[in-house]
Amino acid sequence: MSHQLLKPVVQETTPALIARQLRRAIGQGELAPGEQLNEAELSRHLGVSRGPLREAMQRLTQEGLLISIRNRGVFVIEVTDDDVRDMYLARAAIERAAAARVIELDAAGGGERLLAVGERMREAAETDDADALTEADVEFHALLVTLAQSPRLSRMHNTLMVETRMCITALENRYSSHSIRYDEHHAIARAIRDGDAAEADHLLVEHMEDAVARLKEAEPA
């Protein structure tokens, strides 16, 4: 088992830093859904003792990204259809609130920053770079919530985005064209820039519902 994204933790070996690395590895699929975590291997790979590693794993278990099964071990969660629906329901609530707040604070400035990220999505779509498109997609939604200047919304959103990244990776092959993803995000950013709260809210709801529908399309008959 080789984990390229997991790098040794140098100097600060706090559980928070270890948890961040594990969270990133789960989000990017290096620690795959259903995979069992090998404590000895991870401890050796990260260059940390088992105490901080166990605490970091406990944090991710509390966040719902890992599951501890008695007498078996700790595993990365497997996202079910119900999980997907619930996750996008929660994301919609957070991002709709964030969009409304951004429009109140600085619609034009926030919208322009989101449009800039959208342009990176367009460039990635035109070059058929699915990885770059996914990174820009995740950045777009993270920026939207950051612009709302609400630490609590950001904290909730950060946990959801790890699971969301797992879904976005699965979504890569569900679109007939990468440009559809760009179009959706561009429209949201434009509505925010224009201060159109009702349109931004409507587009966010459609965006979340569309993602759930596309993920459901892959279900076996």
Secondary structure, DSSP 8 states (H G I E B T S, - for coil): ---SS-----S---HHHHHHHHHHHHHTTSS-TT-B--HHHHHHHHT--HHHHHHHHHHHHHHTSEEEETTTEEEE----HHHHHHHHHHHHHHHHHHHHHHHHHHHHHHHHHHHHHHHHHHHHHHTT-HHHHHHHHHHHHHHHHHTTT-HHHHHHHHHHHHHHHHHHHHHTTS-S-THHHHHHHHHHHHHHHTT-HHHHHHHHHHHHHHHHHHHHHTS--
